[in-house]
Amino acid sequence: MKVAALASKRGHTVTLYEKEGKLGGHLEMLRQLPSRETWGDAISDLSNAMARNEVDVRLGVDASPALLLDEDYESIICATGSRWDASGLSPYRPDRERIPGAERPHVLDLGTALGEALSRSRALGDSVLIVDDSGSYLPLGFAELLTSAGVAVEILSPRLFVGEETLKSGDMAYLLPFLRERGTQFYAQHFVETIDQDGVQVYDIWNPRQRFTLHPAHVILATMRVPDDALYRALRASSSREIHRVGDALAPRALEAVMYEGEKLGREI
Ligand SMILES: Cc1cc2nc3c(=O)[nH]c(=O)nc-3n(C[C@H](O)[C@H](O)[C@H](O)COP(=O)(O)OP(=O)(O)OC[C@H]3O[C@@H](n4cnc5c(N)ncnc54)[C@H](O)[C@@H]3O)c2cc1C
């Protein structure tokens, strides 16, 4: 949206395809969380900039390589975003590619789980364990949504403390007391060894022989985000046109870095 508005302002004829019925991408999902409605201002701001600069916005269109290459576009920019990895791959455990048991039906990635909880707050049952090694806002915001609906939540993280990154944004001072008051259990400096029929086997990262078992109805993995770059790769493989990727599709990051990159590309093309 950022690149589209700017490129159009600089004289290009720009078309933006969005496969959903609404603009906003991940901001649209964040906006639906308790206390996050002001993220909607960012969506309005970007949408208004596109409208002012006469970007042709086509909602509900899943842009395929065939559709895009059929048109006469001089350059194509893929801003297709990212998703949460569902395997439990974690930089804290470089010795393994997944958490054993991550394929079990009661184990979901955070993006999928959030989608379900936003449509029905108790869709994930009475008790949820969030395995978070992002330290970011979203796992805590998800816990806020669940505890507000009476779900018992446990948050486990190999980091020094749960929600580490929210210290910098100032969210911690509100979120941690809120969650504690609603009985949320925090296990910092712990990680998951395996998820099996007996439950979730957890270990202390400083003394891995120190173990215990948790028994949540669902386990939610918030370990890594991975780029959704299949469109970019398919276009690069089949066309010699100018093709870019931008934002989370290049590498999942914080919003301010993505906005900066959008501004930069909008000025460059
Ligand atoms: C789960 C999550 C939580 C985050 N939490 C925070 C936070 O708390 N604070 C913060 O600063 N940043 C946060 N971020 C980062 C920030 O939201 C992202 O960096 C930013 O939204 C990325 O923007 P984007 O445009 O690259 O991707 P997205 O916002 O994901 O947008 C990609 C868009 O492309 C569309 N699309 C994909 N494929 C196609 C196709 N083939 N055809 C048409 N449309 C398509 C999608 O529907 C989507 O609307 C979070 C990101 C994620 C993923």
The ligand as an ORCA input file, in Angstrom:
! r2SCAN-3c Opt
* xyz 0 1
  C       1.274    -12.188     12.952
  C       2.023    -10.870     12.877
  C       2.054    -10.040     13.993
  C       2.731     -8.814     13.942
  N       2.737     -7.980     15.037
  C       3.333     -6.780     14.957
  C       3.315     -5.831     16.023
  O       2.734     -6.097     17.060
  N       3.958     -4.641     15.883
  C       4.625     -4.338     14.722
  O       5.204     -3.243     14.616
  N       4.641     -5.186     13.698
  C       4.011     -6.388     13.796
  N       4.038     -7.261     12.748
  C       4.740     -6.854     11.587
  C       3.876     -6.105     10.614
  O       2.513     -6.353     10.808
  C       4.286     -6.601      9.287
  O       5.685     -6.384      9.145
  C       3.560     -5.858      8.161
  O       2.176     -6.001      8.299
  C       4.010     -6.452      6.869
  O       3.322     -5.848      5.833
  P       3.293     -6.538      4.418
  O       2.523     -5.610      3.568
  O       4.666     -6.936      4.009
  O       2.506     -7.906      4.637
  P       1.001     -8.175      5.126
  O       0.531     -7.165      6.080
  O       0.987     -9.597      5.553
  O       0.156     -8.018      3.789
  C       0.268     -8.944      2.729
  C      -1.018     -8.855      1.928
  O      -0.851     -9.534      0.699
  C      -2.076    -10.220      0.414
  N      -1.738    -11.280     -0.531
  C      -0.910    -12.335     -0.340
  N      -0.824    -13.080     -1.449
  C      -1.618    -12.478     -2.375
  C      -1.947    -12.766     -3.748
  N      -1.432    -13.806     -4.401
  N      -2.808    -11.932     -4.387
  C      -3.351    -10.849     -3.754
  N      -3.071    -10.547     -2.465
  C      -2.212    -11.342     -1.795
  C      -2.535    -10.693      1.760
  O      -3.922    -11.002      1.753
  C      -2.208     -9.488      2.642
  O      -3.268     -8.567      2.696
  C       3.376     -8.463     12.768
  C       3.331     -9.313     11.639
  C       2.674    -10.515     11.695
  C       2.677    -11.428     10.496
*
